[in-house]
Amino acid sequence: MNILFKTTVLAASLLLAACNNNDDQETQTAPSTNPSKYYQTKTPYQPQQELKSYEQAPTGFQPVFTELVARHGSRGLSSLKYDLALYNLWKQAKAENALTPLGEQLGADLEAMMKANILLGYGVEGIRQYGYGNETMTGILEHHGIADRLLQRLPTLLNAQAPILVQSSGVDRAVDSAKFFTAELIKQQPQLKDKIVPLSYTNLSSESVPSIEDGGVDRFKLYFHSLNADEDLAQPLSVSQQKIYDASQAYQDFEENNKDLAQKLDELSKNTQAEKTAQMVLSPIFKADFIKKLGTTGYSFSNNGSFTVTSPKGEQITEKGKGKNTIASAVDAAAYIYELYSISGGMKDELKGIDFDKYMPLEAAKFYAEFNDANDFYEKGPSFTESNKVTSEIAQGLKQDLFQQVDA
């Protein structure tokens, strides 16, 4: 069987997700999430079927192969961006006495969000480097749950002699997700450890690092949207790898320079509902005069500066912003609040009861989720006819691998 872990939403799909039955085996699952929260791609994973509802193999037949393609587990913010920019905005509003009672709460909640992300994965076995971008506890439990359900759904297949082949894109959170998955397999059935290939996926230690050399990393199969010369042309490419590399370059050029795409995204950004939605989000937090100033001289706020936290061991840890993310309007400010709201759904343990729901009316969350979905449709999904399948050609290697493994 094959287990593949991606770090991107591009072409990611869960090809196998067996669900818990009511036996006595102890399994771990992620906390339940209301699907109407409109977290979009940040929605924590939940199984969609009962185990008993899956089609059973006909009498006289048994499973001989399965392939699972999974995205990394739920994560925190990718870097110090939206949170610090909003914090800088909040401090200015605080200085001008422009906060409502709800707005007064936002500062401490932003500080908690930054601290949780700076320390994300701190002291957690299996997290190679703590900080922004790591899986949350919800993300870890998601992959434990997928492993548990796989064992329940296909017990005879996993107990066969065939190896369990594991690969990832090589990006930290994808590697870690794969290890959390295999660690749960080994915990539930220790004899499976000897079947997992390569060996680097059988140990949560940060010293055990999967690589291209040991077969544990395949960027052409699992990071095809972002291949580059420095990392991917160090060795001669096979014919199929060259085709994927060329498709990746075409996709990246499409994303950066395609005029039709730019026009589509520009049309989406001019949605007349955006300003109304921004007011819906900001008015309960900031006073009206301050909201009107956003975007005027002196009232643009970026993720400049830094934020320092104290670790559980008493260390002072400082994270610096890059100044590249800017709030230049009320629409920007509200959209940034949505980013924190949506990520918070998978950070329940780390945020310790802090609830960003109070800052995001559900109607507004629906608007931002639909807006992001529309952008993703054109940039990463089926796109439009003129795109000439550039968003799907990059995934041909992953698709062909499934058929090659079945044939083998």
N, C-alpha and C positions, 0 to 999 in steps of 0.2 A: 504494500500500500504506500501511497505517497502523501506527505503532509507538506503543503507549501504555504509560506507566510509572506504576505505583501505589506508594504507600508503606505500604500496609496489607494484612493478610492477608484482609480482607473481600472476598469474591467474586473474589479474584485467581486467575487461571488462565493457564497458558502455552498459548495456542492453537496455537502453532507452534514446534516445536523439532526442526529437522532435525539429524542427527548426522554426525560426521566419517566420510568414507570413507578409503580408503587411498591417495589420490593424493598428489602431491608438494607440494601447497600447505601452507605452514606455518600451523598454527593453534594458538591458545592455549586451554587448558582449565583449569578449576579443579582443584586437587588432589583425588584420589579420596577418598571418605568412606565408611566402613563404615556401611551403613544400620542396622545393629543397635546403633549408639551411642546411640540414643534422644535425639537433639538436638531433636526435635519441630520446631517452625517455624523453628528456627535451623539446620537441616540444610543444608549447602551444596548448591547445585543440581548435579545430574549428569544428562546426557542419558540417556534410557531406551531408545533404539532405535538400531540401526545404520541408516545412510543407505539402504543397499540394501533394507532391509525396508519402506520407505515405498511406498505405492501410487503408481505412475507414472500420468501423464496418458495416456488412451487415444490411440491413433494418430489423428492429425488434430486433436488438441486441445492447448491449451497453457494454463498458469496465467495468469490475468488479474488476480487480486486476492488479497491475504492480509492478515490483521490479527493482530498479535502483542500480547498483553497480558502484561506481565511485572512482577513485583515488583522492588523495588530489590535490589541485590546484597547478599551477606552483609555484615553490619555488626558494629561493636563494641557495647558496652553503650550504652543510650540516654542515661544520665546517671550521675553519681556516686551510686549507691544501694546495691546489694547488696554491692559491693566494700568501700566505706567502713564500712558497718555491721558486716560480718564482720571487718574490720581492727580496729575498736574492740573487738569481742568478743575477738579474738585477743590484743590487747595486754593485756587484763585477765587472760586465761588465762596469758599469759607472766609477768605480774607475780606470779601465784599459784603458779608452777611447776606448772601444770596441763596442760602439753602433753606428748604422747607424742613420740617421735622423728619420726614423720610430721608431727605438729602443728607441730613446730619449723620444718619446711620451709614451712608454709603462709604465714607472715608475709612472707617474701621473694617468694613467688609472688603474693600479694595486692598487694604493692608493684609488682611487674612488670605485673600486670593494670591497675592504676590508671595507671601511667606510659604503657602502651601505648595506653590509651583517651584520656588527656589529649593525647597527641601524634598521635592517629590521623589520618592524612592529611597530616601535617606535611611540606611540601616536595613533595607529590605533585601533579603537574599535573592539573587537572580537579577537585580538591577545593577548594571555594570557601572553607571555613572549617574548619581542622583541629579535632579534638577529639572528644568523645563523640558517638556516633550516626552517624559516617561509615562509608562502605564500607571494608572491609578489602581487602588485595591480592587475597584470594580472591574477594571480591565484584566487584572490577574485572575479574578474569579471567573470571568467570562471564559477564559481558555481552560481553566480547570473544569468548568462545566461542560465544555465541548468534548473534552477528553473523557469525562465520566459517561456522557451519553453515548459516545462512540463505543465504549466498552460494553455498554448495555445493549446497544443495537446490533453489533456485529461480533459477539464473543467468539464464535468459531473461527472467524477470519483472523482476528488478532492472536488467537492461540495456535494458528498454523505456523509452519516453518518459514514462511516468506518474511523478508526483512521489512522494516518500517523506515522508508526513506524520507528524510526531512530536509527541507531547504528553506532559505529566506533570502530577502533582498540584501542582507548584510547590514542594514540600518539598525541602530541599537534597539529600538522598540520592537522591531520585527523579530530580531534574534531573541530578545527576552521573551516575547510572546510564545515563540516556538519552544523555548526552554520551559516555560511554565506549563505548556501543554504536555510535553514529554515527561516532565517531573510528575505530573498528576497520573499519567499512564503508569509510570514506574511505582509510584506510591500505592496505587490500587492493585497492580500486578507486577511485582518486582522482577519476575522472569522476563518481562518485555525489554528490560534494559539491554540485554544481549542482542536484541533484534533491531535496535535503533541505529541507523546509519546516517551520518557519521557519528563517531564517538563523542564529538564535541557537543552534541545536543543532549547528552545523558547526564550532564553535571551543571548545576546552577552557578558554579564558581565563575567569577569574572576572568579567571585564568584560562578557562576553557572557551576558546573563541572559534566559532565556525568560520571557514574561509572558502575562497574559490578553490584553493588547492585540495582541501579535503572533501570537496563536493557539497559542502553545506551552504554555499552562497552561489546564487545565479542571478546576476543583475539583468541579463538579457531576458530571462523568463519572468522576473518579479520586480524589476525597477526600470522597465522599458521606456517609461515616459521621460526619463531624465538621464539617459546615457551621455557620456562625454569623453572626449579624447584622452584626458589625463588619466582617468580611472579605467576606461574600457578599451583602449587601443594599445595597452602595454604589451599585449601578446597578439600574434597573428589571429585573425578571426576566421571561423569556418564560414562557408557560404551562407548558411542560415543565420549565423550571428551577424554577418555583414548586412544582410537584408533587414534584420531587426534594428541594427544601429542606424542604418539609413532612414528607416521609418521613424525612429526616435528623433533624428535631426529634423525631419520634415514636420513632425508634430510640434517640436519646440519652436520651429520657425512659424508655424501656423498660430501657435498660442501668442507669440510676440508680435507678429507682423501682418497677419491676415486681415485685409481691409473689410471683408465681409463679416468676419468675427467681431472686429472692432465696432462695426456699425450695429450689429445685433446687440452687443453689450451696452453700447451707448443708448440704444432705444430702451433697453431695460432700465438703465439708470435714470431716465427721464420720467419715470412713473410718477404721475401727479399725486399718487397716494403717499409718496415718501415723506413729504413735508408734514402732512396731517398725522401720519404715524409717528414721526419724530416728536411732534408736540404731545401726542398721547403718552409717549414714554417719558419725556423730559419735564413736563409741567408738574407732575407730583414730586419731583426731586429738586428742581431749581426754580427760582422766582422768574417771572416773565421777562423783566428787564434784562436779566443776565442771559437768558436764552436768546434774546434779540441781538445781543452783542457778539454771539458766536460767529466767527469768520471775519469780523471786522478787525482793524488794526489792533494788535496786542491781544487778540482773543482767538488765536490759533494755538493748539496745544499738541505737542509731539511727545514721543517716548524718549525724551532727553533726560539725562540724569541717571540716578541709580537708586537702589533700595537695598538695605542691609537687614539681615535677620540673624538671630542667634540659633544655632543648631542644638539638638538635644544634648550634645557633649560640651556646649558652651562656646563653640567656635563662632566667630563673626564671619558671615558669608555675604558678600556683596555681589549683586547682579547689576550690570550696566545696560541701559537702553541704547539703541542705535540711532535714535532720532529720525527714523525713516517712516514712521507711522504717525499721521497727522490728523487731528480733528480740526477741520476748517469750516464746519457748518453744524447746525443742529442735526441735520440728517446724519452726518458722520458720528456725532456723539451718541445718538440713539442706536446706530448700527453697532458701535463698539460695545455698548451695554448688552446688546443681543449676543455678541460673541462671548461675553463672560457668562451670561445666562445659559447659553447652550452648552458650554463646556462644563458648567457646574453640575449638570445631570449625571456625569460620570465621576464626580469628585466628592460624593457624599461623605465618605470616610475622612478625607483630607480636610474638608471645610468644616467638619465638626458641627453640623447643625445650622451653619449660615445658609440662608435661603435667598438666592437671587431672584426667585419668582416675584417677590414684592416690587422689583424694579421693572418688570416686563409684563405688561398686560397680555393676556393670551391672544387677543386679536392682533396685537403688534407682532408677537412671536410668529404667528401664522404668516403675516406679511413678509417678514424677513426670511423665513424658511422657504417660502415660495419664490422669493427673489433669488436666493442662493441656489435653489434647485434649477431655476431657469438659466442662471449663469453656468452651472455645472453641466446642464444639458448641452449647451453649445460648446463649452470649452473641453469637456471630458466625456460627454455621453454621445448619443447618436449624431448630434450636431445638425448640420443642414446639408442639402444635396451637393452644394458647391464645395464642401469640405473634402469630397472624394475619399471618404472613409479614413481620413488621416487619424482619427481618434481610435479606430479599431485595428488598423493594420499593425500598430505597434505591439498588439497582444497576440499576434499569430504564433509566436514561439510557445507561449503558454498553452494555447489551444492545441497545437500540434503535439506537444509533449503528452497531453492526455491520451491521444490516440496511439502514440508510440509506446507508452507504458502499457496500455491495454493489449496491444499486439505482442508485446514482449511476454 
